[in-house]
Amino acid sequence: METGSTPMVGRAGRTSAEAGWDRFFRYGPYGLLGLSTVVSAVSAPMMMDRTAVYGAAALVPAAVALQLLWGHVGPKHPPGGRASQCYFAARTALGFALTWCNPFFSVYAILGYFDTGRLLPRRAIRPGLLITAVIMAGAQCGSGLPPASAMNWVAFGALFALHATLTMVFARIGERETDHARVQVATITELESANARLEQALAENAGLHAQLLVQAREAGIADERRRLAAEIHDTLAQGLTGIIAQLQAVTSIGDTDPELARTHLDRAAALARHSLGEARRSVHDLVPAALAQDDLPGALKRTVTTWGERHGVRAGFTVTGTVEPVHDEIAATLLRIGEEALSNAARHAGAARVGVTLSFMDDELTLDVRDDGRGFDPAALPPYSGAGGFGLGGMRARAERVAGTVEVETERGRGTAVSARVPLVRTAA
């Protein structure tokens, strides 16, 4: 028994039970009217006089017409509205009149117990149920409507009291269920709203995180450039100043003390050699000249080709994914790592074949250098000291400066694979 209009949560959230009730309210009245008409027609010789037969014959088509009309206009009107109330009143009046003609028409009038909550506003639900209880009690009192004797009136009163009590109890239960369903719908709606806000916040946080990551990388690059500028100032500038001082001393005493002048020249040469070494060390991390002439894939391809021709090794280069413009620092890092990996292969691997693959992925760049050389035991390598070239430790240090990693897979006699993974930081448009 439905006694309240349950809030709708959208067609996607409708249950099979709700869909079943919708079908019942749409087609059930025709079935109940047809069943009551057939039973009334069969029982007509025993229970109906000529006037009742004529009355039922006129009222049944009117009931069918009412159901057809409501089936057409009902979905356009909200539950509990004026149109729904008019339909309930007309149908109840027809049911009462038909039950007056033959008590078996109460099968059709019983609809009032099921859809009162859908058709009437909340304040009118109980009166609607009580009217339906009157019809049902009259049909069951033994003589139909109106009761024919005092005994029938007593039976009518008792049956009405029973129907009224049951309908009020079920109405109260239905109201509680409706209130509970309304609270559940409101809670679900609030949770959906909260989830939507949370998803929006997560999306905003992801955007801020990506922005902060890019800013942090840019800050790291700027810090590295400042460090290089400081090193140049502290090494090259001081070295050049010392050289100038030694040469000035040579100029001032060259004619009077040749031995001392020779000493100053030796010192100047030593300072020049030291400054040259410092210059090479300082500029080692700057953007390679190859990247000034080409993009990262082109620079790597040229490097691999030149390296293979120089060492007589079959070397291949492959690019996968969609090529995109890469930030200079990222490109320089991968190019230097690739050069060092090839250098290691030439010095230590004794390889006959080397393959280099550059892979562009959504947010990541991967450089894989594989050879078929003799391999080695990674655990036996000395720790990275920063001198004498990069080595594996130096490659890892380079990758870590741009939030990347370097992994090595190798085994004695089974070749070596070096895989560098760095963030794909694109060049700003």
Buried (B, 14 or more C-beta within 10 A) or exposed (E): BBBBBBEEBEEEEEEEEEEEBEEBBBEBBBEBBBEBBEBBBEEBEEBBEEEBBEBBEEBBEBBBEBBEEBBEEBEEBEBBBEBBBEBBBBBBBBBBBBBBBBBBBBBBBBBBBBBBBBBBBEEBBBEBBBBBBBBBBBBBBBBBBEBEEEEBBEBBEEBBEBBBEBBBEBBEEBBEBBEEBBEEBEEEEEEEEEEEEEEEEEEEEEEEEEEEBBEEBBEBBEEBEEEBEEBBEEBBEEBEEBBEBBBEBBEEBBEEEEEEBEBBBEBBEBBBEBBEEBBEEBBEBEBBEBBEEEBBBBBBBBBBEEBBEEBEBEBBBEBEBEEEEBBBBBBBBBBBBBBBBBBBBBEBBEBEBBBBBBBBEEEEBBBBBBBBBBBBEEEEEEEBEEEEEBBBBBBBBBBEBBBBEBEBBBEEEEBBBBBBBBBBBEEEE
